[in-house]
Amino acid sequence: MFVASETYGEVIKTRTFEDFCTEQDIRLWVCNKADPESKGPIENSVGFVKKNFFSARKVTCIDDVWRSLPGWLERKNQRIHRSTLRVPKAVYDSIERSAMRPLLPSVYETSPNTFRTYEIAAIPYVLYKSCRYSVPRDYAFKTVQFKVVSGKIHIYDDQLNYICSHNLSERKGSVNQLPEHRKQDSGDWIEIMERLRGKWNCYDFQHFINGVKKENPRHISKQLRAIEQFLDSENPDKSLVAQVMKECCQKYRYQFSQFKVVYSLAKAGRELTTDDCRAQVPSGSVSYTDLSVYAKAFQERTERKEAAAR
């Protein structure tokens, strides 16, 4: 199906066929239905192939057509046409050939010769002209097919099912990755969260988990695992943990070190204050050197360079 509808002479093509016409720069001429004057020559051509070629042969597969059709076509085009009294091949060579345009490479072509085979290693990328183009991680250690058409590389699986497309890069050695192909979170933090929920669920639990996730997007698994191990070692009451999580949510304390501080204060019966929020960094003795020492060293170095230049 190439044409979806027609309204007052306006032809609405299907999406795929419209993309194909745009790609190949084709203007569409749609004949009216039940109009022999416009559709007759086309229908006669189709009927001639049906009655003259297919009716005289037993076709068991498409390979039978490909083998016998070129020879039959060559013979028929060498004979004089009964209506025009001219040889079709001579008319094509003298008049029609000059109006023909060369075929353009098409992304819709499914001939095996138009695809290139590539075996993907552990890193899910297709290498083409020293540039790498990403594919989903599920295709690691698999074989894919790709074709390059109109400045884009189109990648398919071994069954020619479409995977993705990239714009060709002009930078040699570049790595081109689509956003959806980036490494996703492992998801193991979800299992840790559910274990925590089963042990220490409370009114502010989900609020606290969301805060930990937002505060530590790269290390959420490590943070939750550290909180889980700490609570397992302390084995506190659920009411104390609920109080600690509520305090953490109110004071925006979503890191493990901060959680431990809030826990120790809540266990001692104290509330979190501003001084408790400050990081306690032990400071030792700081050595002090007068600037004259650096000035003297600089002067000596300069004199040595001048003496060497002489």
C-alpha positions as CSV (number, residue, x, y, z in Angstrom):
1,M,0.0,0.0,0.0
2,F,1.7,3.2,-1.2
3,V,-1.2,5.8,-1.2
4,A,-3.2,6.2,2.0
5,S,-5.9,8.5,0.6
6,E,-6.8,11.1,-2.0
7,T,-8.9,14.2,-1.4
8,Y,-9.6,16.7,-4.2
9,G,-6.5,15.8,-6.1
10,E,-4.3,15.8,-3.0
11,V,-2.5,12.5,-2.6
12,I,-1.6,11.3,0.9
13,K,1.2,8.8,0.8
14,T,2.0,6.3,3.5
15,R,4.8,7.4,5.9
16,T,7.3,4.9,4.7
17,F,6.6,5.4,1.0
18,E,6.8,9.2,1.5
19,D,10.2,8.8,3.1
20,F,11.3,6.7,0.2
21,C,10.1,9.2,-2.4
22,T,12.0,12.0,-0.5
23,E,15.1,9.9,-0.3
24,Q,15.1,9.1,-4.0
25,D,13.8,12.5,-5.1
26,I,10.8,11.0,-6.9
27,R,7.7,12.8,-8.0
28,L,4.6,10.7,-7.8
29,W,2.0,10.6,-10.6
30,V,-1.1,8.8,-9.3
31,C,-3.7,7.7,-11.9
32,N,-7.4,8.0,-11.2
33,K,-9.2,4.7,-10.6
34,A,-11.3,3.3,-13.4
35,D,-9.6,5.5,-15.9
36,P,-8.5,3.5,-18.9
37,E,-6.9,6.5,-20.7
38,S,-4.4,7.0,-17.9
39,K,-4.1,3.5,-16.4
40,G,-4.5,1.5,-19.6
41,P,-0.9,1.5,-20.8
42,I,0.3,0.4,-17.3
43,E,-2.3,-2.3,-16.9
44,N,-1.5,-3.6,-20.4
45,S,2.2,-3.9,-19.5
46,V,1.3,-5.8,-16.4
47,G,-1.1,-8.0,-18.3
48,F,1.5,-8.7,-21.0
49,V,4.0,-10.0,-18.4
50,K,1.3,-12.1,-16.8
51,K,0.0,-13.7,-20.0
52,N,3.2,-14.0,-21.9
53,F,5.8,-14.8,-19.3
54,F,4.1,-16.4,-16.3
55,S,1.5,-18.3,-18.2
56,A,4.1,-20.2,-20.2
57,R,6.3,-21.2,-17.3
58,K,6.0,-23.3,-14.1
59,V,7.4,-21.1,-11.4
60,T,8.2,-22.9,-8.1
61,C,10.3,-20.1,-6.4
62,I,11.5,-16.6,-6.9
63,D,14.9,-17.9,-8.2
64,D,13.0,-19.4,-11.3
65,V,11.9,-15.8,-12.1
66,W,15.3,-14.3,-11.7
67,R,16.9,-16.9,-13.9
68,S,14.5,-16.7,-16.9
69,L,13.2,-13.2,-16.8
70,P,16.3,-11.3,-18.2
71,G,16.5,-13.6,-21.3
72,W,12.7,-13.3,-22.0
73,L,12.9,-9.5,-21.6
74,E,15.8,-9.2,-24.0
75,R,14.0,-11.2,-26.6
76,K,10.7,-9.3,-26.4
77,N,12.4,-5.9,-26.5
78,Q,14.2,-6.9,-29.8
79,R,10.9,-7.4,-31.6
80,I,8.8,-4.8,-33.4
81,H,5.9,-3.5,-31.3
82,R,2.6,-4.0,-33.1
83,S,1.2,-0.6,-32.1
84,T,4.2,1.7,-32.5
85,L,5.9,-0.4,-35.3
86,R,9.2,0.3,-33.6
87,V,11.7,-1.8,-31.7
88,P,11.4,-1.0,-27.9
89,K,15.2,-1.4,-27.3
90,A,16.0,1.0,-30.1
91,V,13.6,3.6,-28.7
92,Y,15.1,3.1,-25.2
93,D,18.7,3.6,-26.4
94,S,17.9,6.6,-28.6
95,I,15.4,8.5,-26.5
96,E,14.6,7.2,-23.1
97,R,18.1,6.3,-21.8
98,S,19.1,10.0,-21.7
99,A,16.2,10.8,-19.4
100,M,17.0,8.0,-16.9
101,R,18.7,8.9,-13.6
102,P,21.2,6.7,-11.8
103,L,20.0,4.7,-8.9
104,L,20.6,6.2,-5.5
105,P,21.6,4.1,-2.6
106,S,18.6,3.4,-0.4
107,V,18.1,2.5,3.2
108,Y,15.1,0.5,2.1
109,E,17.0,-1.8,-0.1
110,T,17.2,-5.4,1.3
111,S,19.6,-7.0,-1.1
112,P,22.3,-8.8,0.8
113,N,25.0,-7.1,-1.3
114,T,24.1,-3.7,0.1
115,F,24.9,-4.7,3.7
116,R,28.3,-5.1,5.5
117,T,28.8,-7.7,8.2
118,Y,30.5,-6.7,11.5
119,E,31.2,-8.8,14.5
120,I,30.9,-6.8,17.7
121,A,33.4,-7.5,20.5
122,A,32.9,-6.9,24.3
123,I,32.6,-3.2,23.6
124,P,29.2,-2.6,21.9
125,Y,30.4,-0.4,19.0
126,V,30.5,-0.8,15.2
127,L,33.8,0.4,13.7
128,Y,33.5,2.2,10.3
129,K,36.4,4.3,8.8
130,S,38.2,4.6,12.2
131,C,35.0,5.9,13.9
132,R,33.0,3.9,16.4
133,Y,29.2,3.9,16.5
134,S,27.3,2.6,19.5
135,V,24.7,-0.2,19.6
136,P,22.7,-1.5,22.6
137,R,24.8,-3.6,25.0
138,D,22.7,-6.6,24.3
139,Y,24.5,-6.9,20.9
140,A,27.9,-7.5,22.4
141,F,29.6,-10.6,21.0
142,K,27.0,-10.7,18.2
143,T,27.1,-10.2,14.5
144,V,25.2,-7.2,12.9
145,Q,24.7,-5.8,9.5
146,F,25.1,-2.1,8.5
147,K,24.8,0.1,5.5
148,V,25.9,3.7,4.8
149,V,23.3,5.9,3.0
150,S,23.2,9.7,2.6
151,G,25.6,10.5,5.4
152,K,24.2,8.1,7.9
153,I,25.1,4.6,9.1
154,H,22.1,2.3,9.6
155,I,22.7,-0.8,11.8
156,Y,20.6,-4.0,11.7
157,D,20.8,-7.4,13.4
158,D,21.6,-10.6,11.6
159,Q,17.9,-11.0,10.6
160,L,18.0,-7.4,9.1
161,N,15.8,-6.0,11.9
162,Y,16.5,-2.3,12.4
163,I,18.5,-1.4,15.5
164,C,19.7,2.2,15.2
165,S,21.2,4.9,13.0
166,H,24.0,7.4,13.4
167,N,25.1,10.5,11.5
168,L,28.5,9.9,10.1
169,S,31.2,11.7,12.0
170,E,33.8,13.8,10.2
171,R,36.3,13.4,13.1
172,K,38.6,10.5,12.7
173,G,38.8,8.2,15.6
174,S,35.7,9.6,17.2
175,V,33.4,7.6,19.5
176,N,29.7,8.2,18.8
177,Q,27.2,7.1,21.3
178,L,23.4,7.5,21.4
179,P,22.0,8.6,24.8
180,E,19.9,5.4,25.0
181,H,23.0,3.3,24.7
182,R,24.8,4.7,27.7
183,K,25.4,2.4,30.6
184,Q,22.4,2.3,32.9
185,D,22.4,1.9,36.7
186,S,22.9,-1.7,37.7
187,G,19.7,-1.6,39.8
188,D,21.2,-3.5,42.7
189,W,20.3,-0.6,45.0
190,I,16.7,-1.5,44.6
191,E,17.2,-4.9,46.2
192,I,19.1,-3.1,49.1
193,M,16.3,-0.6,49.4
194,E,13.7,-3.3,49.6
195,R,15.6,-5.1,52.3
196,L,15.8,-1.9,54.3
197,R,12.1,-1.4,53.8
198,G,11.3,-4.8,55.2
199,K,13.4,-4.1,58.3
200,W,13.0,-0.4,59.0
201,N,10.0,0.8,57.1
202,C,8.4,4.0,58.6
203,Y,6.6,7.2,57.6
204,D,9.7,9.0,56.3
205,F,11.4,6.0,54.8
206,Q,10.7,6.7,51.1
207,H,11.4,10.4,51.6
208,F,14.8,9.4,53.0
209,I,15.6,7.0,50.2
210,N,14.7,9.6,47.6
211,G,17.0,12.0,49.3
212,V,19.9,9.5,49.3
213,K,19.3,8.8,45.6
214,K,19.4,12.4,44.7
215,E,22.3,13.3,46.9
216,N,24.4,10.3,45.7
217,P,23.4,9.4,42.2
218,R,26.7,7.7,41.3
219,H,27.2,5.8,44.6
220,I,23.6,5.1,45.8
221,S,24.3,1.4,46.1
222,K,27.4,1.9,48.3
223,Q,25.5,4.4,50.5
224,L,22.5,2.2,51.0
225,R,24.7,-0.8,51.6
226,A,26.7,1.1,54.2
227,I,23.5,2.2,56.0
228,E,22.2,-1.3,55.9
229,Q,25.3,-2.8,57.4
230,F,25.5,-0.1,60.1
231,L,21.9,-0.6,61.2
232,D,22.4,-4.4,61.2
233,S,25.4,-4.0,63.5
234,E,23.6,-1.6,65.8
235,N,20.3,-3.5,65.8
236,P,18.3,-0.5,67.1
237,D,14.5,-0.1,67.7
238,K,12.4,0.8,64.7
239,S,11.2,3.8,66.6
240,L,14.8,5.1,66.8
241,V,15.4,4.5,63.1
242,A,12.1,6.3,62.3
243,Q,13.3,9.3,64.4
244,V,16.7,9.3,62.7
245,M,15.2,9.2,59.2
246,K,12.7,12.0,60.1
247,E,15.6,14.1,61.4
248,C,17.7,13.5,58.3
249,C,14.8,14.5,56.0
250,Q,14.2,17.7,58.0
251,K,17.9,18.7,58.0
252,Y,18.7,17.3,54.5
253,R,21.3,14.8,55.8
254,Y,21.3,12.1,53.1
255,Q,24.9,10.8,53.2
256,F,26.1,7.8,55.3
257,S,28.5,9.9,57.4
258,Q,25.7,12.4,58.2
259,F,23.3,9.5,58.9
260,K,25.8,8.2,61.5
261,V,26.0,11.6,63.2
262,V,22.3,12.0,63.4
263,Y,22.0,8.4,64.7
264,S,24.5,8.9,67.5
265,L,22.9,12.2,68.6
266,A,19.4,10.6,68.5
267,K,20.7,7.6,70.5
268,A,22.1,10.0,73.1
269,G,18.9,12.0,73.3
270,R,20.3,15.1,71.6
271,E,19.1,17.1,68.6
272,L,21.1,18.0,65.6
273,T,22.6,21.5,65.8
274,T,24.6,23.7,63.5
275,D,27.9,22.7,65.2
276,D,27.1,19.1,64.7
277,C,26.7,19.7,60.9
278,R,30.2,21.0,60.5
279,A,32.8,18.5,59.5
280,Q,35.3,17.8,62.2
281,V,38.7,17.7,60.5
282,P,41.6,17.1,62.8
283,S,44.3,19.7,62.3
284,G,48.0,19.3,63.3
285,S,50.8,21.7,63.6
286,V,51.5,23.8,60.4
287,S,55.1,24.6,59.6
288,Y,55.8,28.3,58.7
289,T,58.6,29.4,56.4
290,D,59.5,33.1,55.9
291,L,59.4,34.5,52.4
292,S,63.0,35.5,52.5
293,V,64.0,31.8,52.3
294,Y,62.2,31.5,48.9
295,A,63.6,34.8,47.7
296,K,67.2,33.6,48.5
297,A,66.6,30.3,46.7
298,F,65.2,32.1,43.7
299,Q,68.2,34.5,43.6
300,E,70.7,31.7,43.8
301,R,69.0,29.8,41.0
302,T,69.0,32.9,38.8
303,E,72.8,33.5,39.4
304,R,73.6,29.9,38.5
305,K,71.7,30.2,35.1
306,E,73.5,33.4,34.3
307,A,76.9,31.9,35.1
308,A,76.1,28.9,32.8
309,A,75.1,31.2,30.0
310,R,78.4,33.0,30.1
